[in-house]
Amino acid sequence: MAVKIRNKDRLLHKLGILGPELRASIEAANLESANEMVALAKEFVPVHTGKLRDSIVVTGPGEQTPAYSQGGGDLVPEGAYAVSAGNSATRYAHLVEFGTKSHTNAGLFEGSDNPGTRARPFFWPAYRFIRKKMRSRLGIALNRGIKSALGTGKASRSVGRGLAKATRKFAKKAGGRRSGARGRNAKGRFTKAT
């Protein structure tokens, strides 16, 4: 998901002034959200052997996501955490999430018909369930970090209000489309992001 932020350089400069308190606050909120998403995805995933469930992990800043996961081998940027499903031993997370269509096999079973499998989503529903909470948690962390970094005083309050407004806009944009939206999934089942 790509997010376009206007005046990003100005915002990053202002946030850079605030220092490590703000960075630590944001990183803690991101880690908490990532761990919550992993727990939800592990609850939603269909379990046959448990390998797929065990492959759902959080990758920390500066680390690479597991090979053969969605976006595998990507370096996670500073202050961020990546949640991934699948690894070199479990290469079928996408097939479970999105299903397969019927087709004629090639290779060892050439010519035989494969009926396909139905989608059993677990990853994206977990994200949609906690998206609003993630955005809220990030906004709270930004405000707390700004307040702790600036301290008290008239000048710091006015600077803090401007930064708080800018970071709220940033957190809102980072959350993607409006959460809490109601809709139906591919199977026609009613869903609601919380």
C-alpha positions as CSV (number, residue, x, y, z in Angstrom):
1,M,0.0,0.0,0.0
2,A,1.5,3.3,-1.0
3,V,0.8,6.4,1.0
4,K,1.5,9.9,-0.5
5,I,2.3,12.5,2.1
6,R,2.5,16.2,1.2
7,N,5.3,18.2,2.7
8,K,6.9,15.0,4.0
9,D,10.3,16.6,4.2
10,R,9.0,19.4,6.5
11,L,7.2,16.9,8.7
12,L,10.3,14.6,9.0
13,H,12.5,17.6,9.8
14,K,10.1,18.6,12.6
15,L,9.9,15.1,13.9
16,G,13.7,14.7,13.8
17,I,14.0,17.7,16.1
18,L,12.0,15.8,18.8
19,G,14.6,13.1,19.1
20,P,14.6,9.6,20.5
21,E,11.6,10.0,22.8
22,L,9.3,10.3,19.9
23,R,11.0,7.5,17.9
24,A,10.8,5.1,20.8
25,S,7.1,5.9,21.4
26,I,6.3,5.3,17.7
27,E,8.3,2.1,17.6
28,A,6.6,0.7,20.7
29,A,3.2,1.4,19.2
30,N,4.2,-0.3,15.9
31,L,5.5,-3.3,17.7
32,E,2.4,-3.7,19.8
33,S,0.2,-3.4,16.6
34,A,2.4,-6.0,14.7
35,N,2.2,-8.5,17.6
36,E,-1.6,-8.0,17.8
37,M,-1.9,-8.7,14.1
38,V,0.2,-11.8,14.3
39,A,-2.0,-13.1,17.2
40,L,-5.2,-12.5,15.1
41,A,-3.8,-14.0,11.9
42,K,-2.7,-17.1,13.9
43,E,-6.3,-17.4,15.2
44,F,-7.8,-17.0,11.7
45,V,-5.5,-19.4,9.8
46,P,-6.8,-22.8,9.1
47,V,-4.6,-25.4,10.8
48,H,-3.7,-28.8,9.3
49,T,-0.1,-29.4,10.4
50,G,0.5,-26.0,12.1
51,K,3.4,-25.1,9.8
52,L,1.6,-22.2,8.2
53,R,0.4,-20.9,11.6
54,D,4.0,-21.0,12.9
55,S,5.3,-19.2,9.9
56,I,3.3,-16.0,10.7
57,V,6.0,-13.8,12.3
58,V,7.0,-10.2,13.0
59,T,10.2,-8.9,11.5
60,G,11.9,-6.0,13.3
61,P,13.6,-2.9,11.9
62,G,16.8,-3.6,10.0
63,E,16.0,-7.3,9.5
64,Q,14.9,-9.1,6.3
65,T,11.5,-10.7,6.0
66,P,11.6,-14.5,5.5
67,A,12.3,-15.8,2.1
68,Y,9.3,-17.1,0.2
69,S,6.9,-14.9,2.3
70,Q,4.9,-12.2,0.7
71,G,7.5,-9.5,-0.1
72,G,10.1,-12.0,1.0
73,G,13.7,-10.9,1.5
74,D,12.7,-7.2,1.9
75,L,14.6,-5.1,4.4
76,V,12.3,-3.6,7.1
77,P,12.9,0.2,7.5
78,E,13.9,1.8,10.7
79,G,11.0,2.2,13.2
80,A,8.8,-0.2,11.3
81,Y,7.8,-3.8,11.8
82,A,6.6,-6.2,9.1
83,V,4.2,-9.1,9.5
84,S,4.6,-12.0,7.1
85,A,3.2,-15.4,6.5
86,G,5.2,-18.2,4.9
87,N,8.9,-19.0,4.8
88,S,11.3,-21.3,2.9
89,A,9.6,-24.4,4.4
90,T,6.1,-23.1,4.1
91,R,5.6,-21.7,0.6
92,Y,1.9,-21.9,0.3
93,A,0.5,-19.0,2.4
94,H,-0.8,-17.2,-0.7
95,L,-2.6,-20.3,-1.9
96,V,-4.4,-20.6,1.3
97,E,-5.2,-16.9,1.6
98,F,-6.5,-16.5,-2.0
99,G,-7.3,-20.1,-3.1
100,T,-6.7,-21.7,-6.5
101,K,-8.9,-22.2,-9.5
102,S,-9.5,-25.5,-11.2
103,H,-6.9,-26.4,-13.8
104,T,-5.2,-29.3,-15.7
105,N,-2.0,-30.4,-14.0
106,A,1.4,-30.6,-15.7
107,G,4.5,-32.3,-14.5
108,L,4.3,-35.5,-12.5
109,F,0.5,-35.7,-12.8
110,E,0.2,-34.3,-16.3
111,G,-3.3,-34.3,-17.8
112,S,-5.1,-34.8,-14.5
113,D,-7.7,-32.3,-13.4
114,N,-7.2,-30.3,-10.2
115,P,-10.5,-29.0,-8.8
116,G,-8.7,-26.1,-7.1
117,T,-9.2,-24.9,-3.5
118,R,-11.4,-22.3,-2.0
119,A,-9.9,-19.2,-0.4
120,R,-9.5,-19.3,3.3
121,P,-8.3,-15.8,4.2
122,F,-6.5,-15.2,7.4
123,F,-3.9,-12.5,6.8
124,W,-5.8,-9.6,5.3
125,P,-8.9,-10.1,7.6
126,A,-6.5,-9.8,10.6
127,Y,-5.1,-6.5,9.2
128,R,-8.6,-5.1,8.5
129,F,-9.8,-6.0,12.0
130,I,-7.0,-4.0,13.7
131,R,-6.4,-1.3,11.1
132,K,-8.4,1.4,13.0
133,K,-6.8,0.4,16.3
134,M,-3.3,0.6,14.7
135,R,-4.0,4.1,13.5
136,S,-5.4,5.2,16.8
137,R,-2.5,3.7,18.7
138,L,0.0,5.5,16.4
139,G,-1.8,8.8,16.9
140,I,-1.7,8.4,20.7
141,A,2.0,7.4,20.6
142,L,2.8,10.5,18.4
143,N,1.0,12.8,20.8
144,R,2.7,11.2,23.9
145,G,6.1,11.3,22.3
146,I,5.7,15.0,21.3
147,K,4.6,15.9,24.8
148,S,7.4,14.1,26.5
149,A,10.0,15.5,24.1
150,L,8.8,19.1,24.3
151,G,8.2,19.3,28.0
152,T,6.1,22.2,29.2
153,G,6.1,25.9,28.6
154,K,4.3,28.4,26.3
155,A,6.6,28.0,23.3
156,S,6.6,24.2,23.5
157,R,2.8,24.1,23.7
158,S,2.4,26.1,20.5
159,V,5.1,24.0,18.7
160,G,3.5,20.9,20.1
161,R,0.0,21.8,18.8
162,G,1.4,22.4,15.3
163,L,3.3,19.1,15.3
164,A,0.4,17.2,16.8
165,K,-1.9,18.5,14.0
166,A,0.7,17.4,11.4
167,T,1.3,14.0,12.9
168,R,-2.5,13.4,13.2
169,K,-2.8,14.0,9.5
170,F,0.2,11.7,8.9
171,A,-1.3,8.9,11.1
172,K,-4.7,9.3,9.3
173,K,-3.0,9.0,5.9
174,A,-0.9,6.0,7.0
175,G,-4.0,4.1,8.0
176,G,-5.3,4.0,4.4
177,R,-8.9,4.2,3.6
178,R,-11.6,4.9,6.2
179,S,-11.7,2.0,8.6
180,G,-14.8,0.6,10.2
181,A,-16.2,0.2,6.7
182,R,-18.7,-2.5,6.2
183,G,-18.7,-4.8,3.2
184,R,-18.8,-8.3,1.9
185,N,-15.8,-10.5,1.2
186,A,-15.2,-12.6,-1.9
187,K,-17.6,-15.3,-0.6
188,G,-20.4,-12.8,0.1
189,R,-20.0,-13.0,3.9
190,F,-20.6,-9.9,5.9
191,T,-17.4,-8.3,7.3
192,K,-16.8,-5.3,9.5
193,A,-13.3,-3.9,10.3
194,T,-13.1,-2.8,13.9
